[in-house]
Amino acid sequence: MSDILNFEENILEICEKYTKLTMGEIEFLNIEARRIMNDEKNLDKDVFIDVRNVLTGEAIVVCHRKPCNQESLYKEKVVGKVAYRRDEPGPLRTLETSQTSVDLYARSQEGVLIKQTSYPIRYKNKTIAVLIAEEDFGTDLKPHLANSNQCDSLKEFELGHEDLRFFEKSITNYIDDSILIFNKNGILLHHNKAAEHYYKEFGYLNSIDGLHFNNLSLDLLTFEHISNSVEKGDYESFRYREIKFGEYYFKSKIVVLPNKGIVIQTIKDVTDEKIKESLVKEELVAIQEIHHRVKNNLQTVVSLLRLQSRRVSSSEAKKALDESVNRVLSIAATHELLSKQKEDDVQLKMVLNSVIFNLSRFYSNNLEVNLQINIDEAIVLTSNKAVTIALVMNELIQNCYDHAFVGKEIGSSKINIEVKQEKELILIFVKDNGIGFDFDKITQHNLGLQIVTSFVESKLNGMIVVNSDESGTRTKIIFKN
């Protein structure tokens, strides 16, 4: 019973810190973990559950069942360790494509050469984790491996099994695009040097010759889908595809030659193009933000000037003017702070204090809010990240003031802001006790929330989780410093 509680605690802790999985999805993983602990399959193998770290893109181990009838391949604790793509291509491929990766060679965290089969763990039509069964290369492969040098042994093994029919002098080897040629059963017959290069980048340690299409596919497309579509005369469903795999972006083209009994796939790397497109989109978001700020500032100035013009002859004219000036200065101070950020490092607390101060002054006459602020003074970031966080926090806190406390009793409104650092991670929490809202529905029409989501994911490479109900809204942002 203690072992079950232990792995459930591990799953919960790792998933809450590194993933966006919901409590329902995490509980489903607990059920899967209990199942594999008592499963009679793969009793001679190390069995794992891995999830994807949304901050780094790599896989991370959340559960490990050692073999029941032989010694484990691992001497140290594996739970919580990272499975890098360069060493273990199967788990990441399965997490990204939802396809089973069968008998792919890999290198464990302890440097042992292993063979893995990775199965997707799906919950409500979504792959949330991967189940991995691992074993040693096997006694039939031991003669090919020299124990003194694992890397050289692996190369020796690959060379010994290289398909001699590989068209080494073919013109295709001078083409930058990957070319893969499969037979009518989906088995890879030939590939060019570009394909060999990319699959080694993906972490495939052994030669890809002889592997099935489904074991090489970089997205959800299967060979069965191609065959069925060809029978129906539907070539468009698979002929041209855009693929995102890890940090790469590809354009795929598939040509079927029924008379020859072969399928040819070309894969073009368009990663640089996509990066440029992403930069353009970020610039557009920034421009939208500028327009949004200018619009709000102008509206505020107009409102204040109208108020001043109505009151200029009254005894309260000076007070109204002072209040108007303070409000404008509060907004202007935020703009000034953001516009003057440079590449030097900056203390995050100083930036956020300015943002919070200006907002609290701006709303002080309209709404009484109890602000609770706890920001770690030791957090120092580049100016780019600091500016991004300032924009994000401004939108979140402003939304609290504008929308969270409609109809709430005066004096009962609270906003809690906490920023802390845990090793390389920065954690930001914004909580209110307001009336809540539907985040997915409101985000579609709210530029501010669109900016928040876009900036956290694209500029900080982090994750944002929003939970909202009638007791209030809780926003969590995590990114790597």
Buried (B, 14 or more C-beta within 10 A) or exposed (E): EEEEEEBBEBBBEBBBBBBBBBEEBBBBBBEBBBEBEEBEEBEEBBBBBBBBBBBEBBBBBBBBBEBEEEEEBBEEEBBEBBBBBBBBBBBBBBBBBBBBBBEBBBBBBEEBBBBBBBBBBEBEEEBBBBBBBBBBBEEEBEEBBEEEEBEEBBEBBBEEEEBEEBBEEEEBBEBEBBBBBBBBEBBBBBBBBBBBEBBBBBBBBBBBBEBBBBBBBBBEBBBEBBBEBBEEEEBEBBBEBEBEBBEBBBBBBBEBEEEEEBBBBBBBBBBEEBEEEEEEEBEEBBEBBEEBBEEEBEEBBEEBEEBBEEBEEEEEEEEBBEBBEEBBBBBEBBBEBBEEBEEEEBBBBEBBEBBBBBBBBBBBEEBEBEBEBEBBEEBBBBBBBBBBBBBBBBBBBBBBBEBBBEEBEEEEBBBBBBBBBEEEBBBBBBBBBBBBBEBEEBBEEBBBBBBBBBBBBBBBEBBBBBBBEEEBBBBBBBBEB
